[in-house]
């Protein structure tokens, strides 16, 4: 049975909940206030492009559950999560809109200016406005947000992270990019050379460019500076060289194994490289940590 509660929907994948997504959420909240409705977000469990194109999944910028929570933090009173299936993709634009009415009494829909919907992406903002007149809801299209002249998008943020441009990715996200994983036992090589590391396992997000980063890790009420090496540890010949994130925390002495750690990437320092000897690696790590200490803890 259709709920009669008036709602305003903003619709999207919301990968990363970047500044462009946040603009949609703010606009939806304003429209909901004017229409005496509640602001809701509609998103999908899987990325529509993966369902439509097949092939390996492109990791999201955020775990989906964290995305849903961040949408609420940024203004959505409720988040509707649909499964984007091949059958769902075959709905006509009008069928898509008719389905939205089951979520509540839709009084408004807020989307990006390039929003497409329905079978074959046949629907656009102009068609959504016509359907709005038919079914009794307003449509508000938000123009793209730009940072230093570039349109903010999830794909652009991936490109920036893939090339080590963490500063610009941070500006587009509105916060430092972060990865999260469980701390597991490694080979303890870091401990043996005087720089113990927390090895992250099961990171289910997009991984940035391999290399060394200045980071921040929140444990309890405070943030700790940290250095992270992301890569395959080429200096050690007996290593299996699988891709691994290893984090060395400054001035933290507690146990971390089994805990979930979120690592905020503040600055890309240098590429990963192979050193001629362990002492040469140790000297470079010391230089890296000097740089880590200089990076301010801001925007967290």
N, C-alpha and C positions, 0 to 999 in steps of 0.2 A: 504494500500500500504506500502511495507517495506521501512523503512527509510534507506538511504544510508550512514548515518553518521557512521564512524568507532567507535566502542566501545569495551571496555574490561569489562567483567562482573565478579563480585564476587558474589557468591550465598550462601545463608544461612538464617536461622531464625534470627540470630543475637540477641538472647535474652540477654540483658544486655550490648551489645557492649563491651565485656571484652577484655583483652589483646590479646587473640587468634584471636578475630574478627578484632582487630586493626591491627594485623600482616597481615591478609588477605587484608585489605584495603590499607595498605602501599605497599604490593606486587603488587596489581592491579594498583595502581597509577604509580609505576615504569614501569610495563609492558606497560601500556597505553602510557607513555611518549616515550618508545622505538618504539612502533608501530604507533606513531602519531595518537593516538585515545583518546577517553575520558573514564575515569574510572566511571563505573556505578555499583550500587549494586542492586541485585534482592532478594527480601524477600517476606514474606507472611503476610497477615492480621491476620490469625489464626495460631496456632501451628499445624503442620502436625500430630503430635502424637495424638492430641485431635481428629482431624478429623478421623484418622485411628482407634483409640482405643475406641472413644466415652467416655462417662462418664463425670464427672465434669471437667471444665477447670482448668488447673494449671495456676495460675496467673503469668504473665510475671514479670521479674525483673525490667522492665521499661514499662511505658505506650507506646503503639505502636507508637503514633505520636512523642513522644520524641525519640524513637529509630530511626525513620526515619530522624529526625533532627540531631541526633548525628552521624549517618552514613555520612551525608554530612559534618559535622564538622571535621570528621576524614579522609576525603579524597574522598568520592564519589561525583562526579559532579551531579549525578541524582540517584534517588531511584525509582525502579519499584516495585510496591506492587501488588502481585497477591493474589487471594483468592484460598486457597488450599481446593478443594472440592472433594467429592468421585469420581466424573467423572475425575477430574484432576489427581487423584492418580492412575487411571487405564491406563494412557498414558504409552506406552512403552518407554524405555530409548531413542530410536531414535526419537520418536514423541516429547518427552520432549525437546530434542535438536533442532528439527525443529521449535518448538514453540518459542524458544529463538531468532531465526532469525527475527522474527517480531518486536523485540525491537530495531533493528538497524543492521548495518553490523558488526557482531561479529567477531573481530579479535583475541580475547583471552578470556579465562575463567580461573579464579583463584578460587581454592577451597581448603578445608582442605584435608589432606591425607586420611581421613576415609569417604570422601563424598560418599553418595549413592543417586541414583535418579532412577526415572521410576517405573513402576508397580512392586510391591513386593520388592522394593529397589534392583532391579536386576542390575542396573548400578553402576559401580565403576570408579575409576580414570583411570584404564587401558582401559576400554571401552570408557570413555570420550576422551581419547587420540586418539583412533582409529576413533571415530566420528569426532574429530577435523581434522584429516587428510582428511577425506571424505568431510567435509564442509568448510575447509579452516580457521581454527582457532587454535591458540596455547593453550596448557593447562599447567598451573603451579600449582603444588600441594604443599601446605605449611605444614610443619610438625608442630605438636602440640607445643604450647608454655607451658613451665613449670615454676612453681614458687615453690622454695624450694623442687624440685624433684617431684612435683605433676602436672599433666596435668591440664591446665586451661579449665574449661567447665562451662556452665550454671548450670548443675545439681550439680556439686561440689560446686559452689558458694551458691546454695540453701542449701545444707547440712551444709555448714559453718555457714550461717546465722541462720539456724534452731537450731544450738547449741551455738549461741552467740559468734562465732569466727569472730568478725567483722574485726579485724586487717588483718587476712589472706584473707578474702573476699575482703577487700579494695585493697590488693596487686594484687589479680587476676583481679579485675575490672579496676585497674589503678586510682581509685578514691573512696571516701567513698560511701557506699550504701546509697541511699536516698529514702524516701517515700514521697508521695505528696497527699494532700487532702484539702478539703474546711473546713475552720474554722467555727464551728457551736456552738450554745449555748448548754451547758451541764447542770448539776444540780448545778453548781457553788460551789461545795464543796471545791475545791481548793482555791477559793477566800475567803471563810468563814474561812479557817484555815491559811490564810496568804500567800498562794502560788497559785495565779491564773493561770489557764492553758488554753491553746487553744486546743479545742477538734477537732480532724481531722475526717471528714466524707467522705465517698465514696473513700477510699483508694483502688485503683484497681490494686494493685501490690502484689507481694509476701511479706507477713509479716514475719519478723524474730521471733526469740524466745521471748516469753513474758519476761518482766523484765524491769529494769531501765537502761537507756542509757545516756551517755554524747553525746550531739549533737551540731550542728551548724545550724542556720537558717538565710538565707539571706533576709533582708528586706531593700529595697532601695539599696544604694551603699555598705552597710557593712554587715558583718556577726555578729550574736549575739550568744553567748554561751547559751545552753539550756539543761535542763534535760527532758527526756521523760519517761513516764511510759506506757508500752504497756501491756495490760492485762485486767483483769476483776474486779479490785478494791475490793478484798475480805474483806478488813477491814470494809466496810460500809454495814451493814446488810440490809438496805432498798434499796440497789442498785439492778438494774436488771442484773448486772454482764455480760453484753454482752462485747465482746472484743472491746477495745477502745484504741486509741493512744491519750495521753494527754501530752501537751508540755508546760513546764514552761520556759519562756525566762528571762534571766538575763538582767537587766538594759534596758528594753524596756517598754514604757508606752503608746504606741499608741493603737488604736482600730484595731482589727484583724477580727472581725466577717464578714463572707461573702468573705473573701480573700482566695486565694489558697496559701497554705504554703508548701514549700519543706523542709523536715527535713533530714539533713545529719547525719548519725549515725557514730560517731567517736569512741565510745568505749562502750562495754557492761560492766555495773558496777555490777549488782547483779540480782538474780531472784526476781520476785514479791512475796510478802508474806503477810500473814494476821498478823496485829498487835493487841495487846491486848487492846489498847485504842488509841484515837485520839492523845493525847500528845506523846505517843510512836511513832506514825507515823510521827509527826512533827519533833521529834528529829532525826529520820532516814533521813527525807528529807533534813534537814540541813546538815547532814553528807554527803549525796549524792551530794549536791550542792558544798560542799568543793572539792569533787573529780572532779566534772564537771569543776570547775575553773582551775584545774591543767592540763586538757587535751589540748594539743596544737591544734590550728586551722591550720591544714596543709592539703595539697592535695585537696583543694576545688576549 
